Amino acid sequence: MLDIKFIRENPDRIKEEIKRRNMKIDLDSFLSLDEKKRGLTQQIEALRAKQNEATELMKKGRDEKLISEMQKIKSEIGEIEPELKDLEEKTKKILLTLPNITHESVPIGPDESGNVVIRTVGEKPKFDFAPKQHFEIESVKYLIDSERGAKVSGSRFWYLKGDLAKLEFALMQYAFNFYSSKGLMPMIVPMLVREDAMYGTGFFPADENEIYRVNPDEDNLFLVGTAEVALAAYHMNENLDFSDGPKKYMGYSSCFRREAGTYGKDMKGILRGHQFNKIEMFIFCKPEESWQWHEKLLQYAEEFLQSLGLCYQVLNMCTGDIGAPNAKKYDIETWLPGQDTFRETNSCSNDTDFQARRLNCRYTDENGKKQFVHTINNTGTSDRPLIAILENYQQEDGSVIVPEVLRPIFGKDRIG
């Protein structure tokens, strides 16, 4: 969420941001409502000051004139309050839709076509045969049971079996060990969260159509689409102590997304499902440290993919293809030879103080003043690097070589 004072003082910059992100938000309407709200707030404050003054005078003795005046003030306040409450709700609703301010290094573009590849790392594997997609590889295809997944839960659900299930857990365990060595605290986080956690992280209202709601009007909980939600809300309404440095976490969770708007897209295999497993990195830090940590989290994810021997490219995402909370975002796309393309495996975002303002997450600076923290996140790993392993390490006989770093956990050197 943006600072309301910043919005009032920089309307042209906010309008430009809205335009760059291809959003349709009437900022002039918001500013008009905000001005009316401020006017009514001042009226009520003045009336309450008079009310308090009259109350003090009444303590000295009953005065019919004062009683009449107090009744009149109470009536006036009663007339203004409903209108003020309505304006507060309307302005808050618009305020929650306004995006973060993008960093000057973010390219301006309408959509994914405006994303900029800033480097490609590693070499694409060479095959003496036509590489297959992961769900076509002989030793793997029988370990993905989408038919029974659909029978039990519907489309975009599956069962992973045998060595494929073991390989996924080996990947997750390796990621826990890898990122722990970077100083990130491992956490297994709640997968159901309250509404204020969704609004606090910026997933509501922007991505509300992607989220599963559980027992509406009863528990009113929501299934997370990423551990980022639970990690960001971990310090909600707290004043953080940074005397020992930033708070550095990584969280494991199963994730749930409705995949709205992707009908018929990536229906085969395990590339795009309603449920998947993921490890998320998350940092709380001082504002002056956040850009450094943004680059560090990107570096950690790159080192992880390099340790698996995978080829990838890093993209600087443009204004038309980043989320509302993001001031800047890098995507890492890993090479999938079966698809003959790069596909996203990591998203690394600096959300500056956007989430912290919503979550009321602060720290006390060296001058004793409370300031909002900055938050940074990046994907540690998910099911998608698993797909990359299967496709990049497939063999002509239908087996899959297991990357060397996973063998001690997986227990053998190949599938099939």
N, C-alpha and C positions, 0 to 999 in steps of 0.2 A: 504494500500500500504506500502511496506517496504522501509526503508531508503536505497537509492542507495549505500551510503557509507558502510552501514552494509553488503549489498550483496557482494560488491567487496572484503571486508575484511574477510567475512565468507562464502565462496562458499560451503564448505563441509557441514556446518550446513544447508544451504538452500537446498542442494541436499538431505540431510537426511530428511528434512521436506517434500519435494516433495514425497519421497519414502514412508514415514509414511502415507501420505494422499492418496496414490494410484493414484497420478497424473502423467501425462506424459508431462513434460516440459523439454526441452533441455536447461539447464542452461549454459552449455559451449558455446552454440550458442549465447545465450544472452550476455554473458561476452565478446565474440569475437566482436559482433556488438557494444557493449558499448565501447570497447577499440578503435575501428575504429572511432566511433562517437566522442570520446574525442580527438583523434588525429586530426580530421578534424576541430573540434571546436578550438583547439589551433592554427591551421594553419590560420583559418579565423580571429581569434583575433589578431594574429601577423600581418596579412595583413592590417587589419583595423587600427592598431596602426601606420603602415607605411603611410596609407592613411591620417590619421589625421595629422601626422607629415608633410606630403607633402602639405596638405591644409594650415597649418599654415605658411609654407615657401612661398606659393603662395600669401599670403596676403602682402608680402613685395615687390612683383613685379612679372610680368609674366615671366615664365621660360619654354622654349619649352621642355627642358629635363625633368623638373618636370611634365609637362603636359603629356608627353609620359609615364613617370613612373606611373602616376596616372591612365592612361588608361589601362596600363598593369595590375596594381593591381585590378582594377575594373573587368577586364576580368577574372582574376584568381579567384576572389571571386564568380563571376557569374558561373564559372565552378564547384566550390566546393559546393555552396549552395544547388542545387537540390539533390546531393548525401547525404549531411548532413541532409536535411529535410527527405529524405527517411529513413535514419538510425534512426532518432529521432522517426519517426512513428513506425518503426519495434520494436525498443527497448521498447517504451511505451506500445505497444500492448502486448508484453511478460510480461513486468513489472506488468501490470494490472491483469495478470493471476496468479501471484505468491501468495501463501497463507501466512497468518500470521504465526508467530512462536508460537507453542503450549507451554503452561505452563508445567513445569516438572511434575505436578500432573495428567496430562491427560494420560489415559491408551493408550498404543499402540495396535491397532487392525485393521483388514482389512475392517470391515464393522460393522453393528449393533450387530453382534455376540460378538464383543469386548467391548461393553458397560458394565459398572459395576454398579449393583444396590448397592447403599450405605446405603439406609434405606427404610423401609416400615412403613407407619404411618396410624393408624386407623384400624378398623376391617371391614372385608367384611360382608355385611348384610347376614343374614340367612333367607331363604324363605321356606315356607311349600308347595311351588309349584315351577314349573319350570319357572324361570324368563325369560321374553321375551326381545327381542331387542326393542329399543325405538320405531321403526316404526311398531311394532306388538302390542304394548300395546293398549287395546281397546279404552280408552278415548283419546288417542293421535293420532292413525293412521289416523283418518279422518281430523286431523288438519295439516297434511303434504300433500300438493297437488303437488306431483312430476309430475303427468301426465300432468296437465295444465302448470306446469313450463317448461316441455319439449316441449309442444306445442308452447309456447310463445318464449322460449329462447334456447331450446335444452337440451341435457342431462346434468345432474348435476346442474340443477336449480330447485327451488321449491318455492311454496308459503307456508308461515307459517300463520295459521289462528287462530282466537279466543283466547282461553286461552293460547295456545302455543306461539303466538306472544306476548301476554301480559307478559308471564313468562320470555321470552327472554329480554324484556325491563326492567323488574323488576331486572333481574340478572345484566344487564348493569348498571342500576341506583345504585344498591347496591354496585357494584364494584367501581363506581365513588366515592361514599361516603366512602367506605372502604379505598381506596388508598389515597383519599384526607386527611384522618385522619393520614396517614403516612407522610404527608408533600409534596406529589407530586401534582404539579399544573395540574388540568384537562384542556385538550385541545381537541377541535374537529378540525381535521387536513384536509388539502386538500387530495383528493383521486386521483387527477391527478397531476403528477410531471414531470419536465423536465428531459432530459437524464442525465444531470450532477448530479442530485440527485441520480439516479440509479447507476451511476458509483461511485459516492462518497461514497455510503453505501456498495458497494461491491456486489450488486445484479447483476450488469453488470460487466464483461461479463459472470460470472459464471452461473447465473440463468436466462439468457435472454430468454430462451425457455419457461419459466413459466409466462412471463409477457405479458399482453395485451397492444398493441400499438394503439393509437387513432389518426386518421387523419395523417398518415405518410406523410412527406414532406409538411404538412400545419402547424397544431399546433404542431405536433410531440411530443405529451404528452403520458405518460404511466400511467396505472392504478396501484396503489400500491397493493402489496400482503400482506402488513403489514404497520401499522402506523409508524413503525420504520423508514421507508424511509423519510417521511415528518418531523418526529421529529429530526432525525440526521441532516438533511439538514437545519433545522431551524436556526442554528448558522453558516452556511456555510460562509467562508471568513470573520469571525469575530474573534476579540480578546476578550475572555471572562473575566469578572470580577468575581473572586471567593472570594472576600472579605467577602461575606455573605454565603460562602460555595458552594457546588456543585449546578448545575442546575438540578432540579428534576422535571420531567414531566411524565404525562400519557396522551396518545392520543387515542381517539375513531375514528374509521373509518370503513366503509365497505371495505372489502378486496377482491381482484380478482386474481385468479390463474388459469392458463390453465390446471393444473394437467396433464401435459405431461408425458407420460410413465406409467400412471395408468389405462390404458384401462381395463375395466371390474372389477376393484378393488373398493370395498366399494360403489357399485352403489345404494344400497338401503338406504333410510333414509337420514339424514342430516350430516353424518360424514365427507364426502369428497365432497365438491362442488366447483364450479367456483366462487361463491360469498358467503361471510359470514361476520359476524360482529365481531370485536375484539377490546379489549382495550390493549394497549401496554405501559409498563413502560420504561422510558429512563432516563439515568443519564449522564451528562457531569461532569467530575471531574479531579483533579490533578492525575498524575500517581501513586503517593504513596498511594492514597485512593481507587484505582479502585478495588483491590481484596476484600477489606472490603465491598464495595458497591455491588460487585457481590454476596457475601454471603447474604447481606441485602435484595436484590431484591428476591433472592431465598426464604428467610425467609418470606417475605411479601406474596408471592404467596402460600406458604405452610399454613400460617395462614388463608388466604382466603378460601382455600379448607377445612381446618379444621372447619371453621365457618359454612360451608355448610354440615358438617358431612360426608365428602367423604373420602374413603380410597384411598391412592395413594402410589407410590414409586418414589424415586429420583434416577436418573441415572447420573453417570459421563460418559459423551460421549467420545468414543475413537477417535483416530486420523483419522480413516477411515470413521467416521460418523458425523463429524462436518463441518460447512461451512468454506469457504476460509477466511472470515474475523475473525473467532473465534480463540482466544488464548485458551479459555476453554469454555465448554458449559455443563450445566446441563439440562436434560429433566425431567419434572414431568409427570408421566403416572398415570392416574386415573382409578380406577377399574370400569369396565363395566360388571355387572353380566349377562346381556343378551348375551354378546359375550363371557363371561367366560374368560376375559383377561384384562390386563391393556392397555390403549391407551393414546398416548401423548396428554396432554392438555396445557403444558407450556414449553417454551424453554428459558433458561436463559444464556445469553452469555456475556463474557467480550471480547471485540474486541480491547483492549488496544488502541494504537494510529493508528491502521490500517485505520479506517474510517476517523479519524481526518486529516491524511496526505492527503487523497484524497479530503476532504472537505475544507482543509486549515482552520482548526478550532484550535485556539491557546489560550494561556493565558500567562501573564507575571509573571515569578517566582520572588521570594524574592530578587534575584540578578539583576532584571531588564531585564532578558533574556527571549525572547519569546520561549515557548515550546508548543508541541502539547498536546492537552487534551486527556483523555481516555474516551471511551464511553462504557456503559453497558446497556443491555436491557433484559426485560423479559415479557412474556405474562401476562397480568393482568387477563383477562378472554376472552372467545370466545364462539362460539356455542357448543363447545365440553363439557364444564362443564354442559351445559344445558342437553346434552344427558346423562351425568352421573347422574344428578338429576333424570331424568325420569326413568332410569333403576334401580337406587339404592332405589328409594322411591316408586316404583310400588307396587300395592296391588293386591291380588288375584282376586278381583272383577273388575279389569281393571282400577281402579282409580289411581291417583298419589298424594301422600302427598307432600305438598310444604314445603321445609325447613323453620324452624321457622324464620330465619333472613330475609327471603324474603316476609313473609306474610304481614307486614305492607305496603309494596309497591304493592304487587300483589293483596291484598284485600280479600283473602280467603285462606283457609288452604289446599285445594286440587283441582285437576282437575278431573272432572268426578263424 
